[in-house]
Amino acid sequence: MGEPIARAELNAAVVRYRGRAPLGPIDLSAAPGEIVALCGASGCGKSTALRLLAGLETPASGEVRRPAGRGRTSLVFQAPTLMPWADARANVALPLRLSGMASAEAAALADQALARVGLTGREDARPAQLSGGMAMRVSLARALVTDPDLLLLDEPFAALDSITRRGLIEDLHRLWASGAPAVVFVTHDVEEAVYVASRLLIMQAGTGRVVARIDCPGPLPRPPGWRTAAAFRQTVEQAVDALDAAMGGAA
């Protein structure tokens, strides 16, 4: 038998709804230790691509390859999607309990995951007692508690204020650096995409295809002041131009 798949790939993948192809054909790959961002206007297929990688969609044609096994792929949505009746510890422990892990062991690992996202002391808090940023940290902890090989993030910071967003992006980079999974990050914010990712794919609404692939320079995690660095600003402008062209092409 070969080695377990740790790389995530879409190879000429197409999704069709009632005869219409909202996505593809699309080629996408994310290797261990790589952060790939998908950016584009609403309706370009970003979330559909993520659902393919998560195993929540089946392609009409093409191939999907992703890490095999329970807990090897984790998905974080735009909303935290926490169980409102359960505390943070129980929410984070859920994927472990579903895999059959004993309650005490799952709780201990959940506490460790909450500590990693800066929520030590909030283990007993329910979602209604948490701020939006804290709730998203709980969602991240739940995604990371299984030590996944592939982490999928569907606009996880879109509903948060800019200060909270920036803090969570730094947290994401720190957490990624500690385990180096493959990450696919969906956003409609070009500057956020260039800051978060090592590679950016621009998608076109109406065709559901990748129309530009842009390397994002600089080290990950980002050094202090990176948002003002010339290489960062130049890449943002390159990505904005590519997105403008993609939106014009879809009109």
C-alpha positions as CSV (number, residue, x, y, z in Angstrom):
1,M,0.0,0.0,0.0
2,G,1.2,3.6,-0.7
3,E,1.6,6.4,1.8
4,P,-1.7,8.0,3.0
5,I,-2.7,11.1,0.9
6,A,-1.7,14.3,2.7
7,R,-1.9,16.5,-0.4
8,A,-5.3,17.9,-1.4
9,E,-6.1,18.1,-5.2
10,L,-8.8,18.9,-7.6
11,N,-8.0,17.6,-11.1
12,A,-10.2,18.9,-13.9
13,A,-13.1,18.8,-11.4
14,V,-16.6,19.9,-12.5
15,V,-19.7,20.4,-10.4
16,R,-23.1,20.7,-12.2
17,Y,-26.5,21.8,-10.8
18,R,-29.4,21.1,-13.1
19,G,-27.2,21.0,-16.2
20,R,-25.3,24.1,-15.3
21,A,-21.7,24.0,-14.3
22,P,-21.1,26.4,-11.4
23,L,-17.6,25.2,-11.0
24,G,-14.9,24.0,-13.3
25,P,-13.2,22.4,-14.7
26,I,-10.7,23.4,-12.0
27,D,-7.2,22.3,-11.1
28,L,-6.1,23.0,-7.5
29,S,-3.5,21.6,-5.2
30,A,-2.4,22.2,-1.7
31,A,0.6,20.4,-0.3
32,P,1.5,19.9,3.4
33,G,2.8,23.2,4.8
34,E,1.2,25.3,2.1
35,I,-1.6,27.9,2.4
36,V,-3.6,28.4,-0.8
37,A,-6.2,31.2,-1.0
38,L,-9.2,31.2,-3.3
39,C,-10.5,34.7,-4.1
40,G,-13.2,36.0,-6.4
41,A,-16.7,37.6,-6.5
42,S,-19.8,36.0,-5.1
43,G,-20.9,33.0,-7.2
44,C,-17.5,32.2,-8.6
45,G,-17.4,28.7,-7.0
46,K,-15.0,29.3,-4.1
47,S,-17.2,27.6,-1.5
48,T,-18.1,24.8,-3.9
49,A,-14.4,24.0,-4.4
50,L,-14.0,23.8,-0.6
51,R,-17.0,21.5,-0.4
52,L,-15.4,19.2,-2.9
53,L,-12.2,19.1,-0.9
54,A,-14.3,18.4,2.3
55,G,-16.1,15.5,0.7
56,L,-19.5,17.4,0.9
57,E,-19.9,17.5,-2.9
58,T,-19.4,14.9,-5.6
59,P,-17.9,16.1,-8.9
60,A,-19.8,15.4,-12.1
61,S,-16.4,14.7,-13.7
62,G,-12.8,15.0,-12.7
63,E,-11.0,13.8,-9.6
64,V,-10.8,14.9,-5.9
65,R,-7.9,13.7,-3.8
66,R,-7.7,14.5,-0.1
67,P,-6.3,13.0,3.1
68,A,-8.2,9.8,4.0
69,G,-9.5,8.9,7.4
70,R,-11.7,10.5,10.1
71,G,-10.4,13.8,11.3
72,R,-7.8,14.1,8.6
73,T,-9.8,17.0,7.0
74,S,-11.3,19.8,9.0
75,L,-13.6,22.6,7.8
76,V,-14.3,26.0,9.4
77,F,-17.3,27.9,8.2
78,Q,-18.0,31.7,8.2
79,A,-20.2,31.2,11.2
80,P,-18.8,29.3,14.1
81,T,-21.6,26.7,14.0
82,L,-21.2,25.8,17.7
83,M,-23.8,23.8,19.7
84,P,-25.5,26.6,21.7
85,W,-26.4,24.3,24.6
86,A,-22.8,23.0,25.1
87,D,-19.8,24.7,26.6
88,A,-16.5,25.4,24.7
89,R,-14.9,22.2,25.9
90,A,-17.8,20.0,24.7
91,N,-17.9,21.8,21.4
92,V,-14.2,21.3,20.7
93,A,-14.3,17.6,21.9
94,L,-17.2,16.8,19.6
95,P,-15.1,15.3,16.7
96,L,-13.1,13.2,19.1
97,R,-16.3,11.9,20.8
98,L,-17.8,11.1,17.4
99,S,-14.7,9.0,16.7
100,G,-15.3,7.0,19.8
101,M,-12.7,8.5,22.1
102,A,-13.4,8.3,25.9
103,S,-15.0,11.4,27.4
104,A,-12.1,12.2,29.8
105,E,-9.4,11.9,27.1
106,A,-11.5,14.0,24.6
107,A,-12.0,16.7,27.3
108,A,-8.3,16.9,28.1
109,L,-7.4,17.2,24.4
110,A,-10.1,19.8,24.0
111,D,-8.7,21.9,26.8
112,Q,-5.2,21.7,25.1
113,A,-6.8,22.9,21.8
114,L,-8.5,25.8,23.6
115,A,-5.2,26.8,25.2
116,R,-3.6,26.9,21.7
117,V,-6.2,29.5,20.6
118,G,-5.8,31.6,23.8
119,L,-9.0,30.5,25.5
120,T,-7.6,29.0,28.8
121,G,-10.2,29.7,31.5
122,R,-13.1,29.8,29.0
123,E,-13.6,26.0,28.7
124,D,-16.9,26.1,30.5
125,A,-18.3,29.1,28.6
126,R,-21.3,28.6,26.3
127,P,-21.4,30.2,22.9
128,A,-23.8,33.0,24.1
129,Q,-21.2,34.0,26.6
130,L,-18.4,34.4,24.0
131,S,-17.7,37.3,21.7
132,G,-17.7,36.7,18.0
133,G,-13.9,36.4,17.9
134,M,-13.9,34.0,20.9
135,A,-16.6,31.9,19.2
136,M,-14.5,31.7,16.1
137,R,-11.4,30.7,18.2
138,V,-13.5,27.8,19.6
139,S,-14.4,26.8,16.0
140,L,-10.7,26.8,15.1
141,A,-9.9,24.8,18.2
142,R,-12.5,22.2,17.2
143,A,-11.0,22.0,13.7
144,L,-7.5,21.6,15.0
145,V,-8.2,19.2,17.8
146,T,-7.8,16.2,15.5
147,D,-4.4,17.5,14.1
148,P,-5.8,17.5,10.6
149,D,-3.6,17.1,7.5
150,L,-6.0,19.5,5.6
151,L,-7.6,22.6,7.0
152,L,-10.4,24.2,5.0
153,L,-11.5,27.7,5.9
154,D,-14.6,29.3,4.3
155,E,-14.4,33.1,4.9
156,P,-14.0,32.4,8.6
157,F,-13.4,36.1,9.5
158,A,-15.8,37.8,7.2
159,A,-18.3,38.8,9.9
160,L,-15.7,40.1,12.4
161,D,-14.5,43.7,12.9
162,S,-11.1,44.5,11.3
163,I,-9.1,44.5,14.6
164,T,-10.5,41.1,15.6
165,R,-9.9,39.8,12.0
166,R,-6.2,40.8,12.1
167,G,-5.7,39.2,15.5
168,L,-7.2,35.9,14.3
169,I,-5.2,35.9,11.1
170,E,-2.0,36.1,13.2
171,D,-3.4,33.3,15.4
172,L,-4.1,31.2,12.3
173,H,-0.5,31.7,11.1
174,R,0.9,30.7,14.5
175,L,-1.3,27.6,14.7
176,W,-0.5,26.6,11.1
177,A,3.3,27.0,11.9
178,S,3.0,24.6,14.8
179,G,1.6,21.7,12.7
180,A,2.0,22.8,9.0
181,P,-1.1,21.2,7.5
182,A,-2.2,22.0,4.0
183,V,-4.6,24.9,4.2
184,V,-7.2,26.2,1.7
185,F,-8.5,29.6,2.6
186,V,-11.6,31.1,0.9
187,T,-12.1,34.9,1.0
188,H,-13.5,37.7,-1.1
189,D,-10.9,40.1,0.4
190,V,-7.8,40.4,-1.9
191,E,-5.6,42.0,0.7
192,E,-6.5,39.3,3.3
193,A,-5.8,36.6,0.7
194,V,-2.3,37.9,-0.1
195,Y,-1.5,38.3,3.6
196,V,-2.7,34.9,4.6
197,A,-1.5,32.7,1.8
198,S,1.6,31.5,0.0
199,R,-0.3,31.2,-3.2
200,L,-3.5,32.9,-4.5
201,L,-6.0,31.6,-7.1
202,I,-8.4,34.1,-8.7
203,M,-11.7,32.6,-9.7
204,Q,-14.2,33.9,-12.2
205,A,-17.9,34.1,-11.6
206,G,-20.0,32.6,-14.3
207,T,-17.4,30.1,-15.4
208,G,-16.2,28.8,-12.0
209,R,-12.7,28.5,-13.3
210,V,-9.3,29.7,-12.1
211,V,-8.2,32.6,-14.3
212,A,-5.0,33.7,-12.4
213,R,-2.5,32.1,-10.2
214,I,-0.3,34.4,-8.1
215,D,2.6,33.6,-5.8
216,C,2.5,35.6,-2.5
217,P,6.0,36.6,-1.5
218,G,7.5,36.7,1.9
219,P,7.8,34.4,4.9
220,L,4.9,32.8,6.8
221,P,4.0,33.8,9.4
222,R,4.3,37.4,8.3
223,P,6.9,39.6,9.9
224,P,5.9,42.8,11.7
225,G,5.0,45.6,9.3
226,W,4.5,43.3,6.3
227,R,1.4,45.0,5.2
228,T,3.4,48.1,4.3
229,A,6.2,46.1,2.5
230,A,6.7,46.9,-1.2
231,A,6.5,43.3,-2.2
232,F,3.1,42.9,-0.3
233,R,1.6,46.1,-1.8
234,Q,2.8,45.1,-5.3
235,T,1.2,41.7,-5.0
236,V,-2.1,43.1,-3.7
237,E,-2.2,45.4,-6.8
238,Q,-1.4,42.5,-9.1
239,A,-4.2,40.5,-7.5
240,V,-6.7,43.4,-7.7
241,D,-6.0,43.8,-11.4
242,A,-6.5,40.1,-11.9
243,L,-9.8,40.2,-10.0
244,D,-11.0,43.2,-12.0
245,A,-10.3,41.3,-15.2
246,A,-12.1,38.2,-13.9
247,M,-15.2,40.3,-13.0
248,G,-15.1,42.0,-16.3
249,G,-14.8,38.7,-18.1
250,A,-17.9,37.4,-16.3
251,A,-20.0,40.4,-17.1
